[in-house]
């Protein structure tokens, strides 16, 4: 074997990203892979057999987390774990604000999404007024900004994935009165090649 | 208009002119951080541990003992969604533990807590996810019974049925942690990561609420927790981050300890 020739085992396969349609966490990972131009094979599944297997090895069951990534002999499940993996893998720069204050704002807006906005979506029609209140503040934050924290960050990935779910469920009219959100989302859709992806792979 | 941090600093005794840390003062190359939080809140504890691990001084004001009359209203001015804990550094405010811990980690003197290796970093966040998604709801219920309800009603008797049921529900996750710690010094590898920091907050609260059997009955968890209790801070200073956490008595009284770095 030549000095630089790879053996068959060393030839790396494209990582497999197992997603669930309608799951915001899955869209987040697809968007990140797409934005960073990471080649991944996407499979859309109904139940997370891979997470079940992983959880069982730790004697936990029923966690049913999506998405999962399988890269060679490495497997991990759960949105944040997979996002972290996809953000470090590959050669393109990671999406990580250099300034501490910008980083803090990124995390703040992600927490607003997960702890204040997403719980309201479980009963959409009942919470319509509260959803509109959160969006009003979010819209105000986007005034004179291209992105949520000024530069493209994971906050944009998180929020746009949630809006993708809202669109899919027929609630896209909720942002019609929010001018800044509408403009921001149009920009994000243009910048994330995988925004409209339904299946198959995100090309490198 | 008076800043809520100034009001709470005054109430907690930090406004004493002889004390270091008034707005804008510098020690070495850093601003002193100010934190508003609660001793019974795991998110507040995570912020304190991060500051201590990264060698950042942090004046901590308790929402229980240092509260002012219009606290919620004041917090809403810089935290419109009322997300707490809240941090102030000079003219900058950050709210929520994710924002504060990331900020402190980036500002701090030590190495960043996230591993550079993609698989380890992902594994770290897998365990953070379990802590935040699966463990936190049970721990919060226990803490609510043992501490939080007593803040407003000191004669309140904790409902032990709730506490015991939560301890029972937590067993599966502590078993998983015990298994994970079989081969590693810390949760993900032999280095301290965010996974250890998150779990420290929850395991500490389990211990001080009397659910110590969750720790004592699992050798690997017990050994890991003992390591955490004696581990020198990440930034290399001669401080133990765990010592900055409020103990059971302090938590019951609603008191927070500030992060003081004496080893410069």
Interface residues (C-beta under 8 A of the other chain):
Chain A: X58 X59 X60 X63 X65 X69 X74 X76 X77 X78 X79 X80 X81 X82 X83 X84 X85 X88 X89 X99 X100 X101 X103 X104 X105 X106 X107 X108 X110 X111 X112 X115 X116 X134 X137
Chain B: X80 X81 X83 X92 X94 X95 X96 X97 X98 X99 X100 X102 X103 X106 X107 X114 X116 X117 X118 X119 X121 X122 X123 X124 X125 X126 X128 X129 X130 X134 X172 X173 X175 X176 X179 X180
